């Protein structure tokens, strides 16, 4: 069994990874109580002491809007810490799996983004995540960067699904942005696909991959689906009307990509399997979360 070091083990993807990676090896979970990602020497020391064959970095600064006023912290966690992890990985010849984001793109396209498409992040968060990717690629020969998008799950402090369920239980009318398009993706599916990549971790398969659930939706579509599925499961909701609005009607500190659909063909070819549709995964997640 391989030794796997898991950064960000308490996040919404990290918690799922703790379960899915056990079939792949001996998992050493690292959360914020164990490691502060602003402590460079400690990160380096932990990796060298653990001597894992595989490192999975699911840790990140993900407060997209807050990052606009905390750029140094976002850069430290998403870029500098990632660089240190990559450097330590190289010293012990460990394979690094790193989770990244659709925010490395500007969202001005109209067809799904390929791994080779030009990046152009609009936000501090996106820039910090891209800097982390670039550090990995410049340091390591053996790595897998997995870009994903619109992540939700039953773990973690908050996500769009949890927010909509809370608002739907409190308000009769809700407005949701309808001109941003992406692919809602369940954290469980991300964790499972990472587990499936482990037997394929070779120097020939190193590089960047995209993975989301299949299908596309706007945030408005996503919200409507959440309410429909929740009501079908018997959750009492107060919401009666959901209004589609534009991004300009709901200004946020950080600019977000208007179109962030990712093409997953490269990973499908590697694994020989297709991701489930986002609505199917949403239904499964809500059953676990609500029942």
C-alpha positions in Angstrom: 0.0 0.0 0.0 1.3 3.4 -0.9 1.6 6.2 1.7 -0.5 9.2 0.8 -0.2 12.6 2.4 -3.4 14.6 2.2 -3.3 18.3 2.7 -6.7 20.0 3.4 -8.3 16.9 4.8 -11.1 18.8 6.6 -12.4 20.7 3.5 -15.4 19.6 1.4 -13.2 17.7 -1.0 -10.7 16.7 1.6 -13.3 15.0 3.8 -14.5 12.9 0.8 -10.9 12.1 -0.1 -10.3 10.6 3.4 -12.9 8.0 2.5 -12.1 7.4 -1.2 -8.3 7.2 -0.8 -8.2 4.4 1.8 -8.5 1.8 -1.0 -5.4 3.3 -2.6 -3.1 3.5 0.3 -2.3 4.5 3.9 -3.7 8.1 4.2 -2.1 10.6 6.4 -4.7 13.5 6.8 -3.4 17.0 7.4 -5.8 19.8 8.4 -5.3 23.3 9.8 -4.9 22.1 13.3 -1.8 20.1 12.2 -0.3 22.4 9.6 -0.5 26.1 8.9 0.2 26.6 5.2 1.9 29.9 5.9 4.7 28.1 7.7 7.0 27.1 4.9 9.6 25.2 7.1 6.9 23.2 8.7 5.4 22.1 5.4 8.8 21.1 4.1 9.6 19.2 7.4 6.3 17.3 7.4 6.7 16.0 3.9 10.3 15.0 4.4 9.5 13.2 7.7 6.4 11.4 6.2 8.2 10.3 3.0 4.9 9.7 1.1 4.8 8.2 -2.4 1.8 10.4 -3.3 0.9 13.9 -2.0 -2.7 15.2 -2.6 -3.1 18.9 -2.1 -6.8 19.7 -1.5 -6.0 22.7 0.7 -6.6 26.2 -0.6 -7.6 29.7 0.2 -11.1 29.7 -1.4 -12.8 32.9 -0.1 -13.0 34.4 -3.6 -14.3 37.8 -2.6 -12.3 38.1 0.6 -9.1 37.4 -1.4 -9.5 40.8 -3.0 -8.7 42.4 0.3 -6.3 39.7 1.5 -4.1 39.1 -1.6 -1.0 38.3 0.3 -2.7 35.5 2.3 -4.4 34.1 -0.7 -1.0 34.1 -2.6 0.8 32.6 0.4 -1.7 29.6 0.7 -2.4 29.0 -3.0 0.9 29.8 -4.6 3.8 29.9 -2.1 2.7 26.9 0.0 2.1 25.0 -3.3 5.5 25.8 -4.5 7.0 24.5 -1.2 5.0 21.3 -1.5 6.2 20.8 -5.0 9.9 21.4 -4.0 9.6 18.9 -1.1 7.8 16.4 -3.5 10.8 16.6 -5.8 13.2 15.9 -3.1 11.6 12.6 -2.1 10.4 11.8 -5.7 6.7 11.8 -4.7 3.9 12.2 -7.2 1.8 15.4 -6.5 -1.9 15.6 -7.2 -3.1 19.2 -6.9 -6.7 20.6 -7.1 -7.1 23.8 -9.1 -10.0 25.8 -10.5 -11.9 27.2 -13.5 -11.0 30.7 -12.2 -7.7 30.5 -14.0 -9.8 31.4 -17.1 -11.5 34.7 -17.8 -14.8 33.1 -19.0 -15.0 35.1 -22.2 -15.2 31.9 -24.3 -18.3 30.1 -25.5 -17.0 26.5 -25.9 -15.7 24.2 -23.1 -12.1 25.1 -22.0 -9.4 22.7 -22.9 -6.4 22.1 -20.7 -4.2 23.9 -23.3 -6.3 27.0 -23.6 -4.7 30.3 -22.6 -5.3 31.3 -19.0 -6.3 34.8 -17.9 -7.6 35.0 -14.3 -9.8 37.9 -13.4 -9.5 37.7 -9.6 -6.9 37.5 -6.9 -8.1 34.0 -6.1 -7.7 33.0 -9.8 -4.3 34.5 -10.1 -3.1 32.8 -6.9 -4.3 29.4 -8.1 -2.6 29.9 -11.5 0.6 30.9 -9.8 0.4 27.6 -7.8 -0.1 25.6 -11.1 2.9 27.3 -12.7 5.1 26.5 -9.7 4.2 22.9 -9.9 4.8 22.7 -13.6 8.2 24.4 -13.4 9.5 22.2 -10.5 8.1 18.7 -11.0 8.1 16.1 -13.7 5.5 13.9 -12.0 2.3 15.8 -11.2 -1.4 15.9 -11.9 -3.2 19.2 -11.7 -7.0 18.7 -11.6 -9.0 21.8 -12.5 -12.6 21.6 -11.4 -15.5 24.1 -10.9 -18.6 25.0 -9.0 -17.8 22.5 -6.2 -20.4 21.7 -3.5 -20.8 18.9 -0.9 -22.1 18.1 2.5 -18.9 18.9 4.2 -17.1 22.2 4.7 -18.4 25.5 6.0 -20.5 26.6 3.1 -21.2 26.3 -0.6 -24.0 27.2 -3.0 -26.2 24.3 -2.2 -26.1 24.9 1.5 -26.7 28.6 1.0 -29.7 28.0 -1.2 -31.2 25.6 1.2 -30.8 28.1 4.0 -32.2 31.0 2.0 -35.0 28.8 0.7 -36.0 28.0 4.3 -36.0 31.7 5.3 -37.3 33.7 2.4 -40.3 33.6 0.0 -38.4 35.3 -2.8 -34.8 34.9 -3.9 -32.8 36.4 -6.8 -30.0 34.3 -8.4 -27.5 35.2 -11.1 -28.5 33.6 -14.5 -25.7 34.8 -16.8 -22.8 32.8 -15.4 -22.6 29.3 -16.9 -20.7 26.3 -15.5 -21.0 22.7 -14.4 -22.0 22.1 -10.8 -19.7 19.4 -9.4 -20.1 17.2 -6.3 -17.1 16.9 -4.1 -17.6 13.2 -3.8 -17.2 12.8 -7.5 -14.0 14.8 -7.5 -12.6 12.6 -4.7 -13.6 9.4 -6.4 -12.0 10.5 -9.7 -8.8 11.4 -7.9 -8.8 7.9 -6.4 -9.2 6.4 -9.9 -6.2 8.4 -11.3 -3.8 6.8 -8.8 -3.1 3.6 -10.7 -2.4 5.8 -13.8 0.2 8.1 -12.1 3.1 7.8 -14.4 5.5 10.3 -16.1 3.6 9.7 -19.3 0.3 10.9 -17.8 1.7 14.0 -16.0 0.1 17.4 -16.6 -3.1 19.3 -16.3 -6.5 17.7 -16.5 -10.1 19.0 -16.3 -12.9 17.4 -14.4 -16.5 18.4 -13.6 -19.8 16.7 -13.6 -21.3 16.6 -17.1 -23.9 19.0 -18.3 -24.1 22.8 -17.9 -26.3 25.2 -15.9 -26.5 28.8 -14.8 -26.5 29.6 -11.1 -30.2 30.2 -11.5 -30.7 26.7 -13.1 -28.7 25.2 -10.3 -30.8 27.0 -7.6 -34.1 25.8 -9.2 -32.8 22.2 -9.3 -31.8 22.4 -5.6 -35.2 23.6 -4.6 -37.0 21.0 -6.8 -34.9 18.1 -5.5 -35.2 19.3 -1.8 -38.9 19.6 -2.1 -39.1 16.1 -3.6 -37.2 14.8 -0.5 -39.8 16.5 1.8 -37.8 19.5 2.9 -40.2 22.3 3.9 -39.2 25.5 2.0 -40.6 29.0 2.2 -39.4 30.1 -1.2 -42.1 30.7 -3.7 -40.4 32.7 -6.5 -36.8 32.7 -7.8 -35.9 35.6 -10.0 -33.1 35.4 -12.6 -30.8 38.4 -12.5 -27.6 39.5 -14.2 -24.1 39.7 -12.8 -24.3 43.4 -12.9 -27.3 43.4 -10.7 -25.4 41.4 -8.1 -22.0 43.0 -7.9 -19.2 41.2 -6.0 -15.7 42.3 -5.0 -14.1 39.6 -7.2 -14.9 39.3 -10.9 -16.0 35.8 -11.9 -15.8 34.0 -15.3 -19.1 34.3 -17.2 -18.5 31.0 -18.9 -16.4 28.4 -17.1 -17.4 25.0 -18.6 -14.4 22.7 -18.6 -13.8 20.0 -21.3 -13.0 16.7 -19.5 -12.1 14.7 -22.6 -8.5 14.2 -21.7 -9.3 12.6 -18.3 -12.1 10.5 -19.9 -9.5 9.1 -22.3 -7.1 8.3 -19.4 -9.7 6.6 -17.2 -12.1 5.3 -19.8 -15.1 6.6 -17.9 -17.5 9.6 -18.0 -18.5 11.8 -15.2 -22.1 11.6 -14.0 -24.5 14.4 -14.9 -24.6 17.2 -12.3 -28.3 16.8 -11.6 -27.9 13.1 -10.8 -25.0 13.9 -8.4 -27.0 16.8 -6.8 -29.8 14.3 -6.1 -27.5 11.8 -4.4 -25.8 14.5 -2.3 -29.1 16.0 -1.1 -30.4 12.5 -0.1 -27.3 12.0 2.0 -27.5 15.6 3.4 -31.2 15.8 4.1 -32.3 12.3 5.0 
